[in-house]
Amino acid sequence: MHPAAIFCRSLAQLSAMLDKTGTAPQLLAARLHPDMLPFAQQVRAAVSFSLRGCCPLAGLDVADFSAAASLQEQIAQTMRYLQAIPAERFDGPSGRLCRDRAGFADIALPADEYLNLYILPNFYFHFGMAYAIARSSGAAIGKGDFDGYHSYAPDFSFERPAAP
């Protein structure tokens, strides 16, 4: 599968989630813990990891749309960019090294490991943190908003048994 397709599907979910949650200042600044990034930065980090993953895998310099006017525009610009990368750009040797900075560590991993063991877990970590912050802040979103597949009745709760 074209790696950009993986990210664009989840970025579309993230965009739809933002449509539902809004971007009130209190949500943008909300955090799960004082030493963790706030909601807005979690969204930006997820978007960044999609670019930090796809660009090196396609042999491109990492694009940066963090100067976008809004989170939605950053997501839209990123998706347009990723969708424009020709699939054959990702056909390089799986053993080629991709480099990045992980916190204070410089990493160099073969392409397959880079994508599957570093980029995807970090992308979904930040996407999941954004979801968790929004949810803990009272946003009316659920698992289907995260993955695009799950569907539950509006009053469904895992804490209450389903009505017969």
N, C-alpha and C positions, 0 to 999 in steps of 0.2 A: 504494500500500500504506500502511496505517495505520502511521505511524512507530513507534508503540509496539510493533507486532508485530515489527519488525526487532530492536529492543532486547530484547524479552522472549524471543525465540528464543535469542539469544546469552547472555542472562542465565541461561536454563535450562541452557545448555551450561556456563557458568561454575559454576553450582551443582552440576551433576553432576561436574564436574572437582574441585570441593572435596570432594565425597563420596569420590572416589577418592584424593585426595592427603592428606586429613586436614588438621588445622590444628595440627600440632606447633609448639611455639614456635620451633624452629630453622627451619622452613619460613616461618612468618609473618615472621621477621626476615631471611630470605635475600634477597640482592640480586645483580643481575648485575654491578654496579659500585658502588664506594663512594659515588659521588655520585648514584646513582639511588634511587628509592623502593624499599622492601622489598616483598615479596610481598603482605602484608596491605594496604598502601597502594595498590598497583597494582590490587588487586581493588576497593577502595573508590573509587578514581579512575574505574575503568570504570563502576561503578554510578552515581557522581555524574554522569558525562557522559551517561548515558541520561536522567537527570532534567533536566540542564542543556540537553539538546536538546529533549526532548518538551514540557516545561512551557512555555517561551517560544513554541514553535510552536503550542501549543494556547491561548495567551493566558493562561496561568496563572503564578502565582509559582512559583519553583523549590522543589519539596518537598525535604526533607532527612531521610533515615533513618539518618544516620551514628551516631546514638546507640543503634542496635540492639545487642542483647546479643552478637551474633555476626555474622560475615560472611554466613552462611547466612540469618539473620533479616533482615539489611539487604537482601539480594537478594530475599527473599520479599516483604518490605514494598514494595519498589520495584516488583516485578512486579505485585503486586495494585493498586497505585496507577496504574501505567501502563495496565493492562488496563481500568481503570474510566473512563479518559478516553474520552468519546464520539468516534467517528471524525469527526463533523462539526466538532469543535473545531479540527481541523487544516485546515479548508477556507478559511482566511483568504487574503488576497492574497499571492501568492508574493513580491511586492516589499516586504512589510512588513519592517522592520528588527528583528533579534534582537540583543541585546547580551549580552556576557559579558566576562570578564577572562581573557586568555590569557597566563599568566605575569605579566609586569608591564605588558602592553599591554591597553588597553581596546579591544574590537572592537565594531563594529556592522555586520552583514551582512544582505543580503536573505535571507529565509527559506530559499530553495533553496540558496544558497551556505552559509548557516549550517549547515544539516544536512549537506550533501554534502561540503563542503570543510573544515569545521572540526569539527563534532561527531562524525561517523562516523569520520574518521581518528583522532581522539583517543580515542574509545571503543575502537576496535580496537587502537590502540597500547597502551593500558594492559591490555586483555584479553590481547593478545599477550605483553606483558612478564610478566604473571602466569603464563601458560602456559610461557614460556621459563624463568622462575625455577623453577617446579615441576619442569619436565623436567630442568633442569640440576642440580636437587637430588636427582634419582633417582626422581621419581614415575613410576609406570607408566601414563603417559598418552600418547596419540598424536594425530595429526592429526584423527582422527574425534572425539576428545573436544573438539577446538577447534571444528570446523565441523558436526559431527553428520551428515556425509555419508560421509566416507571410511571404508573398512573394509579392514583388512589382517589376514593370518594372525598369530597371536600371536608367532611367531618371525621374522616378516618384518623385513628390514633393507634400507635403500637401499644400504648398504655391502657387502652380500653378494648375489651373484646368487641369484635364486629357484631352488628345486629344480625339476628337469624334471618 
